[in-house]
Amino acid sequence: MSQTSSRKSLSLKSLELFQICARKGSLQDTANEARVSVSTVSHHLRSLEEHLGVELFNHARKPMILTSKGHAFLRNIDGALYSIRKAQAEATAGNVADASYLRLGTIEDFDSDVTPDLAVFLSDRMPACDFLYHTATSHEIIAMLRNRELDLGIATTPPERFPDLLDRPLLHDPFVVVLPAKAEPALADVVAGKSHLPFLQFSSDLIIAGQIAAQLRRIGIALPHKFQAGGNKTLMAMVAAGAGWTITTPLLFSHARRFHPLLRMHPFPAKRFARTLSLVSTPDCSRSVVELIDSKVRSALVEQIITPLHESSPWLTDTFTLID
């Protein structure tokens, strides 16, 4: 094969499949993610190695691992593929109705209100599209986006920024204290650990738990760990039963409506802090799709959650807000 014909065999698809396989370490997993056959993946990888004249993978290892030259090649193409995907997304702006596949991840915070309405809305606006909806923690959603297992997600903005993802801040969600309705101790004493009520907290592997722990350290408060839960509703049920108190957010509090008569939400008594929820996407997710979902989620948040909470707790009006 001449050098000219070899160069013609190099394709964007080969580079994309190489990037996926470098991450997955498996032809089958690469084929599943790219929605092609294993033989197609194998053909593109073989063509790429023949074009370069080097082995990019140690094919004898399972899972497949990159050679030293494979690692170097991956480093050099990552940025180029990012730029290409971003350009493709910008070029396809406005083609919402033509979208054929969308993988969307949301945190559990949106499951009972926003996500169901969003699913109905998108199925109407994007009739030719196949959808995959995935509920997970913010950590998991960010990881799936970085691994290109999702196209778009709604998650707590992580403390670190990822240059391979695009984010649009959605909601300023301040931290609040929730006590049993019949609790008598002063709020400041409760937060300082000077009451009989134990602190009930989120599981330590969650982003929200890390944010709360960091703030308590900053203001010099150390609270014993009485109980941890991965779900907000479990915490709300425990507080409603009088088993303790917790730090959460208005958005999460809104999902525990059945317990509201037994709960009282208060502003955090020390230095205020908040989390930000964002719409996070991969660079190759169509800009028009991102804008469509951004608009729908914002309207749903205002109608279903923000306005009712502002009416019942007016002190939230200036802090529990959309981010422009």
Secondary structure, DSSP 8 states (H G I E B T S, - for coil): --HHHHHHT--HHHHHHHHHHHHH--HHHHHHHHTS-HHHHHHHHHHHHHHHTS--EETTSSS-EE-HHHHHHHHHHHHHHHHHHHHHHHHTTT-GGG--EEEEEE-GGGTTTHHHHHHHHHHHH-TT-EEEEEE--HHHHHHHHHTTS-SEEEEE--SS--TTSEEEEEEEEE-EEEEETT--S-HHHHHTT-SS--BEEE-TTSHHHHHHHHHHHHTT------EEESSHHHHHHHHHTTS-BEEE-HHHHHT-GGGGGGEEEEE-SSS--EEEEEEEE-TTS-HHHHHHHHHHHHHHHIIIIIHHHHHH-GGGTTTSEE--
